[in-house]
Amino acid sequence: MKTIRQETVENYSKRNSDHYDDPTNKNFLYGKKTEEFVKSIVFNNKEKTVLDIGCGTGFVFDILGEKIKDDKIKFIGVEPAEGMLEIAKKKYTDYKNVEFKTGTFSEIPYNDESVDKITSTLALHWVPSIKSSLKEVKRVLKPGGSVDIMLTEKDDGDSFKNPIIAAMKKHLNFKQIMNAATLSQRLSKNHMKEKLLEFFDENDYQIDVKNVKQQIFGNFDDHMKWWKSRSEQIISEIGNKDSFLVDLKVELEKIKTEKGIPFDLSLLYINVKKK
Ligand SMILES: C[S@@+](CC[C@H](N)C(=O)[O-])C[C@H]1O[C@@H](n2cnc3c(N)ncnc32)[C@H](O)[C@@H]1O
């Protein structure tokens, strides 16, 4: 039997990849925040290798834009979902300095101490174990290297929780709802910092973890576009997805304000660098 996490990856491949590059997903909510985060990443111009983990369709490289054209730097994307990876590979076939490989956070297909910078956006919360993921990050990072990771914080999407659970109750039993609810890792800022300290010594590394919060409003269609690209896996066990979406619309309309339907973003921005 497949684990629910294998289903997450399969769903990213089969369904989510079809609409992941939809402009609403890229320019709204998580997409917009990803762009802000990636643009804030500091490069020291000594990097020879940049590794993006859980690269999906290559969004981080899309945002880096001109920098990707610097052929003195090798850019590597690692991703477990084949459907996402195929889209990324097609975009960058003409770039000799860009390569993509199948892999996960806990199995990064690169040698020890081989990478100058590791980036990742909105993938680390999908891993089965934060500990084995950070162990791998530390293993492949060169001693003087740096890490920039963005992931969801434990309170992310709080305003959406009740409507989603109410709609789920019409389609799933208690155990299935609990499975869906525990699908992603939910860490606070302090908990994340504790995990990083297990692998990065504060005497050698500067470790910053920021909790960035923002309430964003949208109409039902806007929300469904990003939701289908990023979260459809949580309803993989629902047979009649169209009927679920009708029920979800009814529930989300109940929390609508004059500004629209709110979503409470709560993200963690991690930066680790040598002191
Ligand atoms: C929300 S998407 C983010 C993709 C891309 N980084 C971006 O910002 O557009 C999450 C990605 O994490 C990938 N993922 C799931 N489990 C993973 C794991 N254990 N290790 C690495 N990536 C994983 C998914 O397949 C998916 O492509």
PDBQT file of the ligand as one rigid body, heavy atoms in Angstrom, charges set to zero:
ROOT
HETATM    1  C1  LIG A 301       4.352  23.726  -3.540  1.00  0.00    +0.000 C 
HETATM    2  S1  LIG A 301       5.464  22.828  -4.573  1.00  0.00    +0.000 S 
HETATM    3  C2  LIG A 301       6.828  23.968  -4.656  1.00  0.00    +0.000 C 
HETATM    4  C3  LIG A 301       7.611  23.830  -5.935  1.00  0.00    +0.000 C 
HETATM    5  C4  LIG A 301       8.623  24.956  -6.175  1.00  0.00    +0.000 C 
HETATM    6  N1  LIG A 301       9.683  24.941  -5.191  1.00  0.00    +0.000 N 
HETATM    7  C5  LIG A 301       7.930  26.294  -6.198  1.00  0.00    +0.000 C 
HETATM    8  O1  LIG A 301       8.106  27.093  -5.269  1.00  0.00    +0.000 OA
HETATM    9  O2  LIG A 301       7.155  26.521  -7.128  1.00  0.00    +0.000 OA
HETATM   10  C6  LIG A 301       6.096  21.563  -3.474  1.00  0.00    +0.000 C 
HETATM   11  C7  LIG A 301       7.070  20.619  -4.169  1.00  0.00    +0.000 C 
HETATM   12  O3  LIG A 301       7.699  19.794  -3.191  1.00  0.00    +0.000 OA
HETATM   13  C8  LIG A 301       7.877  18.513  -3.776  1.00  0.00    +0.000 C 
HETATM   14  N2  LIG A 301       8.114  17.506  -2.700  1.00  0.00    +0.000 N 
HETATM   15  C9  LIG A 301       7.225  16.697  -2.100  1.00  0.00    +0.000 A 
HETATM   16  N3  LIG A 301       7.858  15.894  -1.224  1.00  0.00    +0.000 NA
HETATM   17  C10 LIG A 301       9.185  16.209  -1.280  1.00  0.00    +0.000 A 
HETATM   18  C11 LIG A 301      10.361  15.725  -0.616  1.00  0.00    +0.000 A 
HETATM   19  N4  LIG A 301      10.301  14.753   0.285  1.00  0.00    +0.000 N 
HETATM   20  N5  LIG A 301      11.566  16.263  -0.938  1.00  0.00    +0.000 NA
HETATM   21  C12 LIG A 301      11.651  17.257  -1.866  1.00  0.00    +0.000 A 
HETATM   22  N6  LIG A 301      10.557  17.760  -2.510  1.00  0.00    +0.000 NA
HETATM   23  C13 LIG A 301       9.351  17.251  -2.222  1.00  0.00    +0.000 A 
HETATM   24  C14 LIG A 301       6.585  18.300  -4.539  1.00  0.00    +0.000 C 
HETATM   25  O4  LIG A 301       6.666  17.243  -5.477  1.00  0.00    +0.000 OA
HETATM   26  C15 LIG A 301       6.392  19.669  -5.174  1.00  0.00    +0.000 C 
HETATM   27  O5  LIG A 301       6.999  19.801  -6.430  1.00  0.00    +0.000 OA
ENDROOT
TORSDOF 0
